[in-house]
């Protein structure tokens, strides 16, 4: 897990992750319990890019305690770059926990976002 707290002044936190050939990346993200209990802060937007193309985007409401789980199919390239961008208009107490794993196969029934061409 990575504590991916969006920076202040309207900036975006960028995390680059080079990976070797895999079929999928599973992304898990959610705000900490402390974050959802605080009044301050705004919605957090998470964008996922694969080889510079946006593959997914989702938002986490400021006072909703939940875990977002996404499976993204990866292109057949030998080496890939996954990038996460984390943004919030008001960054106060927007403590986002982010985890990502590469896997060859998905658990049965897990919805998948197709690979970008």
C-alpha positions in Angstrom: 0.0 0.0 0.0 1.1 3.5 -0.7 -0.2 6.6 1.1 -1.0 8.8 -1.9 -2.0 12.1 -0.4 -2.8 14.7 -3.1 -0.6 17.8 -2.9 -1.9 21.3 -2.1 -2.3 24.3 -4.5 -4.3 22.2 -7.0 -1.3 20.1 -7.9 -1.5 16.4 -8.9 0.5 13.6 -7.3 2.1 11.4 -10.0 3.3 7.9 -9.4 5.1 6.1 -12.2 5.4 2.3 -12.1 7.4 0.4 -14.7 6.3 -3.2 -15.0 7.3 -6.2 -17.0 4.8 -8.1 -19.2 1.6 -9.1 -17.4 -2.0 -9.5 -18.4 -3.8 -7.3 -15.8 -3.2 -4.7 -13.1 -5.6 -4.8 -10.2 -5.9 -1.4 -8.5 -7.3 -1.0 -5.0 -7.9 2.5 -3.6 -9.8 4.0 -0.7 -9.6 6.9 1.8 -8.4 6.2 5.3 -11.0 6.1 8.1 -9.4 9.3 9.5 -9.9 11.0 6.2 -13.6 10.2 5.9 -14.3 11.4 9.5 -12.8 14.9 8.8 -15.0 17.8 7.5 -12.1 19.3 5.4 -11.2 18.0 2.0 -13.0 17.4 -1.3 -13.5 14.5 -3.7 -10.4 12.7 -4.8 -9.9 11.8 -8.4 -7.7 8.9 -9.4 -6.6 8.4 -13.0 -4.7 5.4 -14.3 -2.6 5.5 -17.4 -0.9 2.6 -19.3 1.8 3.6 -21.7 0.7 7.2 -21.6 -2.9 6.4 -22.5 -5.7 6.9 -19.9 -7.0 3.5 -19.0 -9.3 4.4 -16.1 -10.5 7.2 -13.9 -12.7 7.2 -10.7 -13.6 9.4 -7.8 -13.8 8.9 -4.1 -16.3 11.0 -2.2 -14.8 12.8 0.8 -16.8 11.1 3.5 -17.4 7.7 2.0 -15.5 4.8 3.5 -15.1 2.2 0.7 -12.5 0.3 -1.3 -12.5 0.8 -5.0 -11.3 -2.3 -6.9 -10.5 -2.2 -10.6 -8.9 -4.7 -13.0 -7.3 -3.2 -16.1 -6.3 -5.4 -19.0 -2.8 -4.6 -20.2 -1.6 -4.5 -23.8 0.7 -7.3 -25.0 3.9 -5.1 -24.7 7.0 -6.6 -23.1 7.5 -3.6 -20.8 4.9 -1.2 -19.7 4.6 2.0 -17.7 1.6 2.4 -15.4 1.0 5.9 -14.0 -1.3 7.0 -11.3 -2.5 10.6 -10.9 -4.2 11.7 -7.7 -5.9 15.0 -7.4 -8.3 16.9 -5.0 -9.4 20.5 -5.2 -9.1 20.7 -1.4 -6.3 18.3 -0.3 -6.9 18.6 3.5 -7.2 15.1 5.0 -7.5 13.3 1.7 -5.3 10.4 2.7 -5.7 7.9 -0.1 -4.4 4.4 0.3 -3.4 2.9 -3.1 -2.3 -0.6 -4.0 -1.7 -2.2 -7.4 -0.7 -5.7 -8.3 0.0 -7.4 -11.7 -1.5 -10.8 -12.3 -1.7 -13.3 -15.1 -5.3 -14.3 -14.4 -8.2 -12.6 -12.6 -10.4 -14.1 -10.0 -13.7 -15.4 -11.5 -16.4 -12.6 -11.9 -14.0 -9.7 -11.6 -15.1 -7.0 -14.1 -12.3 -5.8 -16.4 -11.5 -2.6 -18.2 -10.3 -3.5 -21.7 -6.8 -2.7 -22.8 -6.4 0.5 -24.9 -5.5 -0.2 -28.5 
